[in-house]
Amino acid sequence: MTDYADALDDALTGVKELRSGSFATDDPYAVQRDVVDRRLARGEKAVGIKLGLTSRAKMQQMGVDEVIWGWLTDAMRIADGGSLDLSQRIHPKVEPEVAFLVRGGEIAAIAPAIEVIDSRWLDFKFTLPEVIADNTSAAGFVVGNWQPVPAGVENLGVLLEIDGRVVQIGSTAAILGDPRRAFAEAARLYPGRAIPDESIVLAGAATAAVSVKPGSAVRVEVEKLGTAQLKVSS
């Protein structure tokens, strides 16, 4: 297991790819935790968690019946309208999401969000244990303006734009039918205790992920919630 974590951490810090099937484990979350602990030991701070496979179609595709999750750190955070540095990425993609702010174990606020995913696995091809061990491909995130949770967030329209062109149209219904269910899953899965106050929970993608290239401008709009944006470094 340590060798597996060594390889993933080396791939992360060295911006290198691993070939799927090169490692195996029956406890991918233990590998994930080992890799994340190394990042925390280097000075990063845990700021929340993200969920994956929150689409029923993706669950069926991967042959699972529950979501997966990974950690968010402060080093992954990009300011709204800020820049994504491609020098530390292999094959980055973006997804439109909904973010929740946690206080007292409950949802305190909601915001539109962008998640940047980037796998250490060659050609973005991996098994379920491999993506879990790789911290569910978590690479970055942008959170728009926080606001009170409006009535009815289970079917809000979602747009993902690249360079001013709409490339994905979706709905928050794609997130377990209601993104608040994703928050409930996050609270259930969080290891050992309640999710700490001021943590961020990324509820999962509302559409398919889209690759980005140098110089791209990314904009997500979620009905009733507003926008989140980032620029990709050239």
C-alpha positions as CSV (number, residue, x, y, z in Angstrom):
1,M,0.0,0.0,0.0
2,T,2.9,2.4,0.8
3,D,4.4,1.7,-2.6
4,Y,1.1,2.6,-4.2
5,A,0.9,5.9,-2.3
6,D,4.5,6.6,-3.1
7,A,3.8,6.2,-6.8
8,L,0.7,8.4,-6.7
9,D,2.5,11.1,-4.7
10,D,5.4,11.0,-7.1
11,A,3.1,11.3,-10.1
12,L,1.4,14.2,-8.4
13,T,4.5,16.2,-7.5
14,G,6.3,15.2,-10.7
15,V,3.3,15.8,-13.0
16,K,3.6,12.2,-14.4
17,E,1.1,9.6,-15.5
18,L,0.7,6.0,-14.3
19,R,-0.6,3.1,-16.3
20,S,-3.9,1.6,-15.1
21,G,-3.4,-1.8,-13.7
22,S,0.1,-1.1,-12.3
23,F,-1.1,-1.3,-8.7
24,A,-3.9,-3.0,-6.8
25,T,-5.5,-2.5,-3.4
26,D,-8.5,-3.7,-1.5
27,D,-8.6,-0.4,0.5
28,P,-8.3,2.5,-2.0
29,Y,-9.5,5.0,0.6
30,A,-6.5,4.1,2.8
31,V,-4.2,4.9,-0.1
32,Q,-6.1,8.1,-0.7
33,R,-5.7,9.2,2.9
34,D,-1.9,8.3,2.8
35,V,-1.4,10.5,-0.3
36,V,-3.5,13.4,1.1
37,D,-1.7,13.2,4.5
38,R,1.6,13.7,2.6
39,R,0.2,16.9,1.1
40,L,-1.0,18.1,4.5
41,A,2.5,17.4,5.9
42,R,3.9,19.6,3.2
43,G,1.8,22.5,4.4
44,E,-1.6,22.2,2.7
45,K,-4.8,22.4,4.8
46,A,-7.9,20.3,4.4
47,V,-10.9,22.6,3.6
48,G,-13.6,20.2,2.7
49,I,-14.6,17.2,0.6
50,K,-15.9,16.5,-2.9
51,L,-18.3,13.9,-4.2
52,G,-18.0,11.9,-7.4
53,L,-20.3,9.5,-9.3
54,T,-23.3,11.5,-8.1
55,S,-25.0,10.7,-11.5
56,R,-27.1,7.6,-11.6
57,A,-25.8,6.9,-15.1
58,K,-22.1,7.1,-13.9
59,M,-22.9,4.8,-11.0
60,Q,-24.3,2.2,-13.5
61,Q,-21.4,2.7,-15.8
62,M,-18.9,2.0,-13.0
63,G,-21.0,-0.8,-11.5
64,V,-21.5,0.8,-8.1
65,D,-24.5,1.9,-6.0
66,E,-23.0,4.7,-4.0
67,V,-21.0,7.9,-4.5
68,I,-17.3,8.2,-4.0
69,W,-15.5,11.0,-2.3
70,G,-12.2,12.8,-2.0
71,W,-10.5,15.7,-0.1
72,L,-10.3,19.4,-0.9
73,T,-7.3,21.4,0.2
74,D,-6.5,25.1,0.2
75,A,-3.9,24.5,-2.5
76,M,-6.7,23.4,-4.9
77,R,-8.7,26.6,-4.4
78,I,-8.8,29.1,-7.2
79,A,-10.4,32.5,-6.7
80,D,-13.5,33.3,-8.6
81,G,-12.3,34.7,-11.9
82,G,-8.7,33.5,-11.1
83,S,-6.3,31.6,-13.1
84,L,-5.7,27.8,-13.5
85,D,-2.0,27.1,-13.7
86,L,-1.5,24.3,-16.4
87,S,2.1,23.7,-15.5
88,Q,1.1,21.3,-12.8
89,R,-1.7,19.6,-14.8
90,I,-1.6,16.6,-17.1
91,H,-5.0,16.6,-18.8
92,P,-7.3,19.0,-16.9
93,K,-11.1,19.1,-17.4
94,V,-13.8,21.3,-15.8
95,E,-17.2,20.4,-14.5
96,P,-20.1,22.7,-13.3
97,E,-21.0,22.0,-9.7
98,V,-22.9,23.3,-6.7
99,A,-20.9,24.0,-3.5
100,F,-22.2,24.0,0.1
101,L,-20.8,25.8,3.1
102,V,-21.0,23.9,6.3
103,R,-21.8,25.3,9.8
104,G,-23.1,23.3,12.7
105,G,-23.2,20.2,10.6
106,E,-25.8,21.8,8.3
107,I,-25.9,23.7,5.0
108,A,-25.2,27.3,5.8
109,A,-24.9,28.7,2.2
110,I,-24.8,27.6,-1.4
111,A,-22.9,28.8,-4.4
112,P,-22.2,27.9,-8.1
113,A,-18.9,26.2,-8.5
114,I,-16.4,24.8,-11.0
115,E,-14.3,21.7,-10.3
116,V,-11.1,21.0,-12.1
117,I,-10.4,17.3,-12.4
118,D,-7.0,15.9,-13.5
119,S,-6.1,12.2,-13.2
120,R,-2.7,10.7,-12.6
121,W,-3.8,7.8,-14.8
122,L,-2.6,7.5,-18.4
123,D,-5.2,8.9,-20.9
124,F,-7.7,9.4,-18.0
125,K,-8.4,5.7,-18.0
126,F,-8.7,4.0,-14.6
127,T,-10.6,1.5,-12.5
128,L,-12.9,2.5,-9.6
129,P,-10.2,1.8,-6.9
130,E,-7.6,3.7,-8.9
131,V,-9.7,6.9,-9.1
132,I,-10.5,6.7,-5.4
133,A,-6.9,6.2,-4.5
134,D,-6.1,9.2,-6.7
135,N,-8.3,11.4,-4.6
136,T,-11.1,11.1,-7.1
137,S,-9.2,13.2,-9.6
138,A,-9.6,16.3,-7.5
139,A,-7.3,19.0,-8.8
140,G,-8.9,22.4,-8.2
141,F,-12.1,24.3,-7.6
142,V,-13.7,27.7,-7.9
143,V,-16.6,28.8,-5.7
144,G,-18.8,31.8,-6.7
145,N,-20.7,34.0,-4.3
146,W,-22.2,32.4,-1.2
147,Q,-25.9,33.0,-0.6
148,P,-28.8,31.5,1.4
149,V,-30.2,28.3,-0.1
150,P,-33.2,29.3,-2.3
151,A,-36.4,27.3,-2.3
152,G,-36.2,24.4,-4.6
153,V,-32.7,23.6,-5.8
154,E,-33.5,20.1,-7.2
155,N,-33.9,21.2,-10.8
156,L,-31.9,24.3,-11.5
157,G,-30.6,24.9,-15.0
158,V,-26.8,24.7,-15.4
159,L,-24.6,26.1,-18.3
160,L,-20.9,25.4,-18.9
161,E,-19.3,27.9,-21.2
162,I,-15.8,27.8,-22.7
163,D,-14.7,31.0,-24.4
164,G,-18.2,32.3,-24.5
165,R,-19.7,29.2,-26.2
166,V,-22.1,26.9,-24.3
167,V,-20.5,23.5,-24.4
168,Q,-22.7,21.7,-21.8
169,I,-26.3,22.2,-20.6
170,G,-27.6,20.4,-17.6
171,S,-29.6,20.5,-14.4
172,T,-28.9,20.1,-10.7
173,A,-31.3,17.2,-10.9
174,A,-28.3,15.2,-12.3
175,I,-26.7,15.4,-8.8
176,L,-28.6,12.5,-7.1
177,G,-31.9,14.1,-8.1
178,D,-31.2,17.0,-5.7
179,P,-27.8,18.3,-4.7
180,R,-28.9,18.4,-1.0
181,R,-28.9,14.6,-1.1
182,A,-25.2,14.8,-2.0
183,F,-24.6,16.9,1.1
184,A,-26.4,14.3,3.2
185,E,-24.1,11.7,1.6
186,A,-21.0,13.8,2.4
187,A,-22.1,14.1,6.1
188,R,-22.6,10.3,6.2
189,L,-19.2,9.5,4.6
190,Y,-17.1,12.1,6.4
191,P,-14.6,10.0,8.4
192,G,-15.0,9.8,12.2
193,R,-17.0,13.0,13.0
194,A,-19.1,15.8,11.8
195,I,-17.9,17.9,8.9
196,P,-16.0,20.9,10.4
197,D,-17.5,24.4,10.3
198,E,-16.5,26.5,7.3
199,S,-15.8,23.3,5.2
200,I,-16.8,23.3,1.6
201,V,-18.7,20.4,0.0
202,L,-18.7,20.0,-3.7
203,A,-21.9,18.1,-4.5
204,G,-20.9,16.6,-7.8
205,A,-21.0,17.4,-11.5
206,A,-24.2,18.6,-13.2
207,T,-22.9,17.8,-16.7
208,A,-20.1,15.8,-18.3
209,A,-16.6,17.2,-17.9
210,V,-14.9,19.2,-20.7
211,S,-11.2,19.5,-21.4
212,V,-9.6,22.9,-21.3
213,K,-6.6,24.3,-23.1
214,P,-4.2,27.2,-22.6
215,G,-5.9,30.6,-22.7
216,S,-9.5,29.2,-22.3
217,A,-12.0,31.2,-20.3
218,V,-14.5,29.0,-18.3
219,R,-17.8,30.2,-17.0
220,V,-20.5,28.3,-15.1
221,E,-24.0,29.6,-14.6
222,V,-26.5,28.0,-12.2
223,E,-30.0,29.2,-12.3
224,K,-30.9,31.3,-9.1
225,L,-27.3,31.0,-7.9
226,G,-25.2,33.0,-10.3
227,T,-21.9,32.3,-11.9
228,A,-18.3,31.1,-11.2
229,Q,-15.5,31.7,-13.6
230,L,-11.8,30.9,-14.2
231,K,-9.2,31.6,-16.8
232,V,-6.7,29.0,-18.0
233,S,-3.0,30.1,-18.1
234,S,-1.5,30.4,-21.5
